C-alpha cells in the first residue's frame, strides 16, 4: 500500500498568512487543515517587520499542532511576483553511444545542467517553466522517449525573482523555525492550480491576482509564462472608501466589502444591511450607499486592468482569469462584463479550500510535485514532528480507556 505523504504550503500575502496542509494518497490530494492569520509586517510585497511576521507564523504553527497533533518542520513557500523575469536557456545533452535512445534520465541531466549554468546578477531562480525538447529539428513539449538521437536539445524557461525579495521571505520563515523545502512564484502557482498553462496553448491568458494592496497581471501564451506587471493598488481602495464615508474601523469596512457584494443593481437597492452607533446615535447603511461609496474606486480598478490588457486584446484571441482574495468578494461575478477580455473567476474545487485566496498555496504544492516527477526525485513530502503525534495518541488512548472502564464497571 502506498504511504501517505504530507505537504504544506505557506503564502505571506499582503495582510495575512495562508497555510494549506494536506496529504497525497494514491495520487489524490486531501486537505487536512487550512489556516489564515492576520499580520502587519508586510507592505508592498516586502517584509518591513520580520519579527511580527515570524511571530504570526509561530502562532499559526501552534494552531496547527493543536488541531492536527504534529508540528510542521518544513514548508513550500510562495514568493510574491515582484520584478520577475522569464529567461530561456538552451542546453545540449549528448546521448551515450550504444542504443542512442533518448531516456527520461537525459531530461533530468539537461535540467541539472541548465540550473548549474544559470546566473543573473540580482535575481534568484524560482521555478522551471516551459520546456521544449528538440530532436532532429522537430520541437515538442513532450520528451521524445526512445527516439534515436546523438544530442537532445532542450529550451528551458527559468522564472526568476529579485534576489533580495526571495532571501528576505525565506529568512523570515526560517526565523520562525521552519525549513523551506521549495519556493514557488505565487502567480505561477495559481496558473498551475487553475490549469491556465494548458489553457494558453492556442490563446493569450491573463491571470489577474487581485489582492488587498496590489493587483498582479501575469501573461501566459503557448504554455509559457511571458511576464508579470503590477497595478500598484488592490481592493483596499474600496475598503478605504467605505471606511472614510461611514467612519468605520478597518475590520468593519473589510467585512462590509466582502459580504455586502458589489452588484450594479445595488445602486437602486435601499435594503438596510448594517446598523451601528456613532456618538450615541444609531446609523443605518443600505446596499445603495455601499455601492455609491465604492463605485468610483471600483471603476478606477477596472479601467486599470483594461488598460493593461489593451494590447493583448488587440493581438487576437485572449481571455482573463480573476483570482486571489479579491475574487472572493461577493458580487465580483457581476463585474465580468466590464472587462475588455472574456473573464472568468477561479475558485478551487478541492473540498476545504473553496476560496480563491487558497489558489496559490494549492498550486505551489502541485508545482512542487510536478517538478519532482520531471526530474524523477523521490517524493517524501514535508517534515513533521512525530513527537506530538505520539503524545496525542497516548492521551487519546488513556481517554478511551477511562471511558471503556466506566462502561464496563458501570461507573
N, C-alpha and C positions, 0 to 999 in steps of 0.2 A: 504494500500500500504506500502511495506517495505521501511523504511527510509534509506537514503544513509549514509554510514559510510566511513569517510576519514581515510586513512592510509599513513604514511610517514616513509621511511626507509633511514638511513644515513650510509654510509661507509666511514671511514677515511683510504683511501688507501695510497700507497707509496708516491705519489707526488700530489694527488688531492683528493677532497671530492666529493662524488657522492650521489645524493639525488633523490629518486623516491617518488612522491606523487600521490595518486590515490584514487578512491572510489570503494567500493564494493556495487553493486546494483543488487539485485536479483541473488546473489551468483557469479556475474561476476565482475572481477577487471578491471577497466578502468583507465589507467594512465592519470593524468591531467597535470603533469609537471615533467620533468627530468632536473637536473641541475648538472654541473660539474664545480668545482672551483679549480684552482691550489693552492697548498700550499707548503711551505718548512719546516714545523715544525715537520715532521715525518721522522724517519730514522730507518730502520731495524725493523719495527713493533713496535717501541717505539716512544712516543711523546717527542721530545727533546726540543721543544719550544711551550708550551701550549698557550702562548699569541698570537703567529702567527696563530696557528690552530683555536683558538677561534675567532679571528678577521675574518678569512676566513669563518667560519660558519655564523657569523653575516652578512657578505657580501652576502652569499648565501640566508639567510633568507630575507634580504632586496629585493633581486631579485624575490623571490617567492611572497612576499607581493605585489610587484609592478605588477606582472603578474596575480596572482590569486585573489588578493583583500582580502586576510586574512593572518595572521601571525601564523606560527606554534608555538605551545606551548609544544608539546611532540613528540618524535620520537621512532622508533625501531632502535637500534644501532647494527651494525655489529662489532664483535670483531675479531681481527686477530688470525690466527691459529699458535700461538707461544707456544711451550711446552705444548700441550694439552694432556689430558688423557681421556680415557673412562673407567669408573668404574661401575661395575654391583653391584646392591643391591637387596636383596630378602626381601620381606615383606609378612606377613600373615595377611589377612583381614578376621576376623570372620564374618560369616553370621548370622543375627539375627534369633532367634527362631521364629517359626511360619511357614511361607512359605518355608524358607530355599532356596530361589531362589536368584540367582546372578542378581544384578541390576547394572546399569551404575554408580549409586552413590557409589558402592563398589570400582570401579576402581578409582574414584576421591579420596576416602578415602585412598586407597593404595598409590597413588601418593603423597598426602599430608603427609602421614606418612613417606614415604621414604625421602622426602625433609627435614622434621623435623630432621630425624636421620642422614642426610648427613653431614659429616665434614671431610675434608682432609686439613692438615696444608699447607698453602701457595697456595691453589687452591680455585677457585670460581666455583660454579655450573653455567653453561651457558645454556645448552639445555638438554631436555629429549630426549634420542634416542629411541632405540627399546624397546618395552615392550612385554614380553611373559607371558601369563596367563596359569596357571597350575591348573587343576581341575581333581581329581581322577587319577593322574599320566599322564594325557594327556595334552600335551603342544599345545598352539595355539597363533598366533599373533592377533587373533580376540577375543574380550571379549565374553565368553560363556553366553550370556544373557539368563536368565530364566531357566538355568540349576540348578538342585538341588546340594547343597554343604553345608558343615559345615564351610569350610575355603577356601578362594580364595588365591592362592599363585601367587605372581607377581614378575617376574625378570625385573628390570628396569635399563636401561643404563643411567648413568649420564655422560654427556660430560662436561669436566672441562677445564678451562684455568687458567693460572697463575694469582693469586690474584692481584699482583701489576700492571699487564698489564690491567686487567679489570677495576681496580679502576682509573688508570690514564686516560683511554679513557672516562669513564663515567664522571669523574670530569671535564675534558676538555669541554665536551659537555654541562654540567650543567653551567660552567662558561660563556658559550655563551648565557645563558638564556633559555635553553631547559630542559625539564624533560625527562628522559629516561624511557619510558614505558615498555620496554623489551629489552633484549640483545640476540644476536644470533651469533654463530660461523660462520665466512664467508664461509669456505669450506662446512659446513653442510647446510648452506642456499643455496649454489649453487647446492648441491646434491638434495635438496628438489625441487628447480626450474627445474632442468634438469631430474627429475624422475630417478635419479641414485639409490636411496634407493630401490625402487621397482624393478629396473633392476638388482639388485645384488643378487636376491634370489637364482639363480642357477649358478652364476659365480662371480669371483672377478671383481670388477670395481675400477679402479684407476682414481681419479679425479686430474687433473693437473691444478692448478690455477696459470697461468703464468702472473706475474705482472712485473712492471718496475725493481724493485730491488730484487725480490725474486721469487722463484717458490715453491709452496707447493704441495705435493703429499699426498692425503688423500685416504685411502683404505676402501672400503665397501664390505661386504660379508654377505649373508643371511639377508639382510636388516639392518645390524648393521654397525655403524661407528667403524672401527677397530683401527684407529690411523692415525697420520699425521707426515710427516717429511719435511724438507725444504732443498733445494739445496744451498741456500745462495746467489744466483745471478739470475737476470732476464734479460729482453731484453734491459736493459740499457747498457749491454756489447756490444750489436750490435750497438746501437746508438753511444756509445763512440768510436767504431772503425770507424764509418763514420765521426764523429767529428774530430778525430785525423788525419785521412788521408786527409780530404779536408779542415781542419781548418774552420769549420762552427760553428755557435752558437748551443747551446743545442736544442733550438726550431727548427732550420733548420734541424738538424740531426734527431730529432724525427719525424718531418713531412716527411722527405725523407724515413725513415724506414717504417713508417706506410703506405705511399702512393706509394712507388716505387715497392713494392712486392719483394718476395724472391724466385721466381720460379727458379729452377735449369737451365732452358733453357736460363736464362738471362746471363749466363756466356759466351754466344755467341752473345748477343744482343748489338749492338753498337748504339742503339737509344738514342738520347740526351733527358734527362728528366729534367735537371736542368742547368740553366745558372746564373752565379753570377760574381761579380767583386772582384778582390783581388789586392791591390796595383795598382789601375787604369788599371788593365788588366782583360779582360773578360775570364772567365773559363767555361768549359762545363763538365758536368758529365753524363756518359752514364749508362744504366742499367747494363752493363757488369762490370763497375767499382764499382758500388754499391754492386753488388753481390760478387765481389772479395774482397771488404773491410770487409764484414760481414761473409764470408764463414767459416773462421776458428772458430770464436766465436759461430756461429750457430751450427757447428758440435760439438763443446765442450758442448753446452747445450743439444743437442740431446743425446750425449754419457752419460751425467749425468743423464738424465731421464731414459735411457735404463738400466744403471747400477742399479738404484734404483728399477727398475721393474723386474730385472733379476730373483729373487727368485719367484716372483708371476707368471712370465711366465712359469717357470718350474713346478709350482704346478698344473697346469691344465688350464681349460678354463678361460680366462681373457680378459678384454678389457680396453681401456683407453679413457677418455673424457677430451678434452682440453678446458679450459675456462679461463676467466679473460681478462684483457685489451690486453694482448699479443696475444690472439686468434683473435683479431680484425685486426691484421696486415695482409694486403693483401698478398696472396700467401701462408699462413700457410696451406691451404688445400692441397697444393702440397707436403708438408713435411710428410704427414701421413704415407707413405710407409717406412720412415726411422726409425720408432719406432718398437720395437720388439713385441708390443701388437697391436691388431687391434685398430685403433684410429679414433675417430670422434670429430668434433669441434662443440661445443654447442653455438648456437645463440638463444636468447629468441625469441619466436614467437609473443609476445604481441606487438601490434601496439604502436609505440612511444618509445619502449625500445629495438629495434632490434640490440643491440650491446652486445657482451659477457661481457663487463665491468659492465653491469647492472644486471648480473645474481645473485650476492649476495644480492643486495638491494631488488630485486623482491622476491627472495627465503626467505628472512627474514620476509617479510610480510606474505607469505603463511605459514611459520613455526609458526608464532605468531597465525594465525587463527586456525591452526591445534591443537595447544595446548589449545586454548580456547574451541574448540569443544570437546577435550579429557576430560577436567575437567569440561565441561559444565558451563563455565563462560559466563556471558552476555557480548557480544562484543559491545563496544561503540566507537571503533576506537580511533584515537588520538585527542588531544585537539587542537583547533584552536581559535584564537581571532576573535569574530564576529564584533568587533567594526569597523575593516577595511572594512568588508563586507557592513555594513550599510552605511559607508561613500562613498564607491564606488557606491552603488545603488543610493544614494542620488545625487551624481554627475551625474550619467548616466541619472537619471530621469530629472534633470534640463537640461541636454544637449538635451535630446529628446524633452522636452517641448519647448525649444527655436527653434529647427528645425521645430516642428509642427506649431508654431506660424508664422514662416517665410513662410511656405507653404500656410497656411490659409489666411494670410494677404498680401501675395504676396510681402513680404519684402526681 
